[in-house]
Amino acid sequence: MLRAEPAVFGPVASDPTVSRLVDALASAGPRALAAVRRAQAEVRERVWRLAGEAAPDAGGEVIVDIDGVLVLAHSEKQDAAKTWKKTFGHHPLFAFVDK
């Protein structure tokens, strides 16, 4: 999906490259998860420091906006159960941190 919008996302790794990365991260287990969390924390700290008063945590609190939407999908699988809206699909949740 990212590859479909190069003007927005820039160059994107090929499917084999992404697959190798996922395999490497999966085999590294907890070490990979710790490294990813460290990298996220470092990037967040740098970006929020550069944002100054416009940073999401500038007032001492961070507001996380959680939104979900039902994505319909047809299913004829055995034991497939309908959603609470009487359809088939899944309900992804998105979380946003803005100011």
N, C-alpha and C positions, 0 to 999 in steps of 0.2 A: 504494500500500500504506500509506503514511503517513497518507493521508486517512481510512483505515478506522478509525484509532485516535486520534480527536481528544483524548480524555482523556489519552492518553500523550504525543502529539507536539505537541498544540496546533494552531493554525491552520496550514494547509499551502497553499503557492502553487498556483494553478490550473495545469492542463496547459499552456495557451498561455504562461503566465508562465515556467514552467520551460523550455519549448521555446525561448523567446526568450533566456533566460539561457544555455542550452547553445550556441545559435547565436553569441551575443556572445562567449562564452569561446573557442569554436572559431576564430572569426575573429581574435581577439587573439593566438592562438598562444602563444609563449614568454612574452610579457608577462603574459598571464592566469595561466599556470602559476606564474610567479614571485610574482604577487600572492596567489594561493591559498596557496602555501607560506609566504609571510610572515604571512598571516592565521592559518594553522594554528599556526605557531610562536608568535605573540603570544598566542593563546588558550591553548595548552598551557602556556606560561610562567606566565600569570596563574592558571590553574586549579591548576597544581601548586604555585605559591607560596601560594595560599589553602588548599590541602590540607595544607601543612606536613609534619609527620611521616607523614601518611597518603598522601603523594604517591608515585606508582609509582617515582620515582627518588630517594627519600629516602635509601636506603642506598648511593647512588653507582652503582647499576646498574639497568637496566630489563630486565624479563623479558617477552618477547613470546611468547604462547601461540598457536601456529598450528594450526588445525583445518580439516579438509576432510571433505566428505561427498559421496557420489555422488548426484546428482539425476537420477532416471530420466526419460527423455523418449522417446516413440515417434518413429521417424524412418523415412521411406521415401524419403529423398532419394538421388539418384544419388551413388555413391562414399561413402555414410555408412559409417563403420567402427565396429564394436562396441568398447566399453570393455574393459578388462582383466577385468571381471566378466561379460563376454559379454552386455552390455545396451547400450542407447543412452542417452545423457545427457551431462551435463557434471559437472565436479568443481570447484566453487568453493572457494576457500580463504578462511578468515577469520582475522584476526589480532587478538588482544586484549591490552591492556596493563592489568593490574590489580596490586593489591598483595595 
